[in-house]
Amino acid sequence: MSVTETAASEGLIGIGTAIRAVETEINYAARSDAKVLVTGESGVGKEVIAQLVHQRSRRARMPLVTLNCAAIPDALLESGLFGHVKGSFTGAYQDRLGLLEMAHGGSILLDEIGEMSLRMQALLLRFLENGEIQRVGADRVQSQVDVRVIAATNRRLLERIASKEFREDLYYRLNVIHITLPPLRERREDVPVFLQYFLRSYGERHRVRPPDLAPVALTVLVDYDWPGNVRELKNVAERLVLRNTAGVVTAADLPMEIQRQRPPAVVGVARSAADDLFDRLASDRDSFWSVVYPAFMARDLTRADLRALLRKGLQQAGGNYKVLVQLFNMPTNDYKRFLNFLRKHDCHVPFQGFRTAQREAINVPGIDSDRS
């Protein structure tokens, strides 16, 4: 059983008014079969909310099936949801039930619903209207299922509706009960409770005594903004459990990104994600692959954020991507891997505008500053 599943079985963690309001909404949703839309930033615990709604409902003895809509290519998503018949496409060697049929009598969590294509949105809308299942490759409806649909997203769906990326009629179908989970930085009073819970849980998992938190360390942790929300806090708690041998965690034992408190913002000038990431790469000597890459792949960092980071780096590197590779603390032989990653995700920034006299002053051993 994962820590997330354990947390869900014990109820919501937290003591603040915000989380108590969420608890009330969960109980309200559990009394009916109405569709639920769960929104909140990445890492806040939307899946836990879905689990609690299901566990407290009359469907609790039936399955809760989870599908990450962003993790499956569109060509496979239809088959995954609705199933397929033998021979409907290459590799379809036998009839196969879709997740909606597997969840009959129970619930389905459609995570990252905001990433679903318009075509799949239309198919989902049709299902929500009549509950009928027509598998891929079939010429008729196979069955009608009874499934409670819970959708979750970290996207602002109204903005995606305005940009024609999400169907308005599907939004109103899903948004019968809307539960919004606030980010951790807006409920700092819950941070000590989370830390105590996860330190104990990971101590039990790894069969070690969970460390105590020194008062100063706890203050630093509460003051930290937690951009990765509960997911980041869980990661930090596990690291503290595994690395601490003294029995007490001091401020000096905390990860560098937490120790390095964000400097006060200049009045009227807000710091961006690119500013903070660039500081970590240039000052703390963290690697692009360990700091930026996982945040981007987890959708905690947008393409715009990554391009802004590249522009800051290219400005300092005089427009030289090979220099940028070392500036971002990657091995020099990662140059092609780095460029391929940027081009694959449409994040490459043209270097020509940064080729100034600055590049003549850059001296990185083993790198020809006249080539990129």
C-alpha positions, 0 to 999 in steps of 0.5 A, a space after each residue: 500500500 502506498 503512502 497516498 493510499 494510506 493517507 486516503 484510508 485515514 482521511 484528509 491530513 490537515 487542521 486548517 479551515 481550508 482543508 476542513 472545507 474540502 472535507 465537507 465537500 467530499 462528504 457532500 459529494 459522497 452522498 450522491 452519484 453526481 459527477 465530480 470535478 477536482 481542481 488544484 495545482 500539480 502535486 496537491 493531492 487530487 487523487 486522494 480526494 477522488 479516493 475519499 469520495 469513492 470510499 465514502 460513497 455507496 460504491 465503495 465495495 466496487 472498483 475505483 479505476 484511474 486513468 491518466 489522460 495525459 500519459 496515453 497517446 490519443 490513438 490508445 486512449 479510446 481503446 483504453 476507455 471503451 475497449 476494442 474488438 478483435 481485429 479492429 487494429 494491429 495488435 488487437 488479437 482478442 476482444 478487450 474490455 475498456 476501463 469504463 466497463 471494468 469500473 461498472 458499479 464503481 467509479 472512474 478517475 479521469 486524471 489530467 482531463 484537461 489534456 484530453 483531445 477534442 475528439 476524445 472529449 466528444 466521445 466522452 461527452 457522448 458516453 456521459 449522456 447515455 452510458 453506452 459503450 461501443 468498443 473500437 471496431 464494433 458496429 453497434 453498442 455492446 453494453 450500458 454501464 453504471 459508472 461514477 465519473 470523477 475528473 481531475 486537472 491542474 489546468 484552468 479549464 475556463 481558459 482552455 474553453 476560451 482558447 477552444 481547447 476544451 469543450 464547454 458542454 463537457 465542462 458543465 457535464 463534469 462540473 456538477 460538484 466542484 472541489 478545489 484543493 488549495 496549494 500547500 503555500 496557502 495552508 501553511 498550518 498543515 505543513 507540520 501535520 504533513 511532516 509528522 505523518 510522512 516522517 512516521 510513514 516513511 520511517 515505518 516503510 524503511 524500518 528506521 526511527 523517524 527523526 525529530 525536527 528541530 524548531 528552526 528546521 520546522 520554521 524553515 519548512 513552514 516558511 518554504 513555498 512548496 512549489 511541488 506541493 504535497 508531492 514535494 513535501 513527501 519527497 523531502 520527508 523520505 530524504 530526511 528519513 533516509 539521510 538523517 543519522 543523528 535523530 534530529 533534523 536541523 536547518 543545515 540538514 534540509 535540502 539546498 532548495 529549502 535552505 536557500 530562502 527566496 530573496 525579497 522581491 523588489 517592489 513591483 518586480 515578482 520573481 519567476 520560476 525561471 529566476 529561481 531555477 536559474 539561481 539553482 543552476 548557476 549558484 547552487 550548481 544543481 544539474 538541469 537533469 535533476 532540477 528542471 527536467 523532472 519538473 517539466 516532465 511532471 508539468 510543474 514547469 511550462 514551455 514558457 517557463 523553460 524558454 525563459 530559463 533558456 533565454 537567461 542562460 543564453 544571455 550569460 552564455 553569449 548565445 552558445 548552447 555548448 557553453 549553456 550545457 556546462 552552465 547548467 551543470 551537464 556533462 559536455 557529451 550531453 550537448 546533443 541529448 539536451 538539444 534533442 530534448 528541447 526540439 522534441 518538446 518545442 522549447 528550443 530558443 534561437 541563439 542568434 540574438 544572444 551572440 554579443 561581445 559577451 561571448 568573447 569573455 566566456 572561458 569554459 575549458 574544452 569548449 569552442 566559444 565560436 560554435 554552438 
